[in-house]
């Protein structure tokens, strides 16, 4: 394809590249900000998903705890393998384990 206005097109391309560089810079800064936020979110997630919870060494232990809870009237619990400590924790919201809606 040939253009009747190559110089205009060249200017467009140059403008686009300059704009893309600006955007790239913006994107990098935004990425840094997000990384920082993500770090805080990770801490909060760790606190919620692991540090604040009782830890069971095996799935059988967790299952036993769930059974005992059920006997005492707390139902709907499930357990999950913790990606932080490698142990097992109980949760009443199994479908929320991995990803919190943001
Ligand atoms: Zn844990």
Boltz pocket constraint, residues with backbone or C-beta under 6 A from the ligand:
constraints:
  - pocket:
      binder: B
      contacts: [[A, 49], [A, 50], [A, 51], [A, 55], [A, 82], [A, 83], [A, 84], [A, 85], [A, 86], [A, 87], [A, 89]]
      max_distance: 6.0
